């Protein structure tokens, strides 16, 4: 029972690592050249601060996720992992929200501010950004589940001890 | 000792409630009329989805913060509060990141995408958004401190029990 649970959690962490890593890679490799009024323009992630933040945050969380995978199950560091999970889940949430906000403007524009949508000019770039956002979103959801599970796991035994 | 600690935590929660509420109100009341090429334009928060999300998220977290203030100290619901704190801190983090990403474009523009900065036209509106973001940021920091403290509080006694 304990072994199955541990295997499940490890699998979830592996999946989370995979999603954040692929999110970072897909976003970092997104670029497309286009001609805009006879001027060659290259759309790439590094032109947008929010997308750069997304790549850096997902890279950091991937590195953390990889390290946690190799933590021995008996280690007392697992107590620290819950606190670190909180910090890194917040970092991930923050990066994906910022990237999503910018991507929304890129797709629909904002007529009040006079910002035109750019996805019509660079559809391939937009699709790749969308893919990266979906991968990042899966990562956030898995980390949130892991975090809520850890909290439930730590608090429930206490409640049972009391009653 | 326990009483001082509880008072401190209550004070922090009160402060967090104040910041999220003022963030929501300051953002919701931000608007400025300006003439842009002989056309009257009104800049307000509801024109930007990310700012609307910011107001809604800060409103929800304020309501939650108010409810928690009236929770009796002996209540077993405090165990649930940790899990809820995780969810609401993530919501707050997400909303402030999205609003910050849009505000950054509003302030500096994005020359690659052809989005011009708008803060030159509506400086009062921009200042008010900046104020709301700072208030929201204070709220996020307090909630993160509370959350990490709760986790430390729950885990440390366990560690002492073991050794």
Interface residues (C-beta under 8 A of the other chain):
Chain A: X41 X43 X47 X48 X49 X50 X76 X79 X82 X83 X86 X87 X89 X90 X93 X94 X95 X96 X97 X98 X99 X100 X101 X102 X104 X105 X106 X110 X112 X113 X114 X115 X116 X118 X144 X147 X148 X151 X152 X154 X155 X158 X159
Chain B: X41 X43 X47 X48 X49 X50 X76 X79 X82 X83 X86 X87 X89 X90 X93 X94 X95 X96 X97 X98 X99 X100 X101 X102 X104 X105 X106 X110 X112 X113 X114 X115 X116 X118 X144 X147 X148 X151 X152 X154 X155 X158 X159
